[in-house]
């Protein structure tokens, strides 16, 4: 019918067009997950405040890489050179405190 008369209209069939559902959003508790993967049993048993002062979301890439290396191997920082250690903010802070304590 449409080929014979191109001006003819096809009638609308009810429920023919379906509206797409809204995309599923991530649950709120998943949006605040840290960027460093920690196994579930470690999350429950370990106190991670001893490992870092900042949350992984607040860390730079280099700090996260150092943190992950530290979690894998405790002696990784023994292999770093002295110049690298002197540039670290924790070293600078401790050095200032030592100068204050010295008479």
C-alpha positions in Angstrom: 0.0 0.0 0.0 2.8 2.4 0.9 4.7 1.6 -2.4 1.6 2.3 -4.5 0.8 5.6 -2.7 3.9 7.2 -1.0 1.7 9.9 0.6 -0.4 7.4 2.6 0.2 7.2 6.3 0.7 4.1 8.3 -1.7 4.1 11.3 -0.2 4.0 14.8 -0.4 0.7 16.6 -0.8 1.1 20.4 2.3 0.2 22.6 4.4 -0.1 19.4 6.9 2.5 20.6 8.6 1.7 23.9 10.3 4.5 25.9 13.8 3.5 27.0 14.3 3.2 30.7 16.6 5.5 32.5 20.2 4.2 32.8 21.0 2.3 36.0 23.0 4.4 38.3 25.7 3.0 40.6 24.6 2.7 44.2 25.8 5.5 46.4 28.1 3.3 48.5 30.0 2.3 45.3 30.8 5.9 44.3 33.0 6.5 47.3 35.1 3.4 46.9 38.9 4.0 47.3 41.0 3.8 44.2 43.4 1.2 45.7 42.0 -2.3 45.8 42.1 -3.9 49.2 40.8 -7.4 49.8 37.7 -7.7 51.9 39.3 -9.7 54.7 42.0 -7.0 55.0 39.5 -4.2 55.2 37.9 -5.9 58.2 41.0 -7.0 60.1 43.6 -4.3 59.4 44.0 -0.8 60.8 45.1 1.2 57.7 45.8 4.5 59.5 49.3 3.1 60.2 50.0 3.0 56.4 48.9 6.4 55.2 47.8 9.8 56.5 45.7 10.6 53.4 42.9 8.7 51.7 43.8 7.2 48.3 41.5 9.7 46.6 43.6 12.6 48.0 47.0 11.0 46.9 48.9 11.7 43.7 49.8 8.9 41.3 53.3 8.7 42.6 52.1 8.4 46.2 49.7 5.7 45.3 52.4 3.8 43.4 54.7 4.1 46.4 51.9 3.0 48.7 51.1 -0.1 46.6 54.8 -1.0 46.4 55.1 -0.7 50.2 52.1 -3.0 50.6 53.7 -5.6 48.4 57.3 -5.3 49.7 58.3 -3.6 52.9 61.9 -3.1 51.8 61.1 -1.2 48.6 62.2 2.1 50.0 65.6 0.8 51.1 66.5 0.6 47.4 65.6 4.3 46.7 68.4 6.8 46.5 69.1 9.3 49.2 68.2 12.3 47.0 64.7 10.9 46.5 64.2 10.4 50.2 65.3 14.0 50.9 62.6 15.3 48.6 59.7 13.6 50.4 57.5 15.9 52.5 57.7 13.6 55.6 61.5 13.8 55.5 61.4 17.6 55.3 58.9 17.9 58.1 60.9 15.6 60.4 64.1 17.5 59.5 62.5 20.8 60.6 61.4 19.3 63.9 64.9 18.0 64.5 66.3 21.5 63.9 63.8 22.9 66.4 64.8 20.4 69.1 68.6 21.0 68.7 70.0 23.7 71.0 
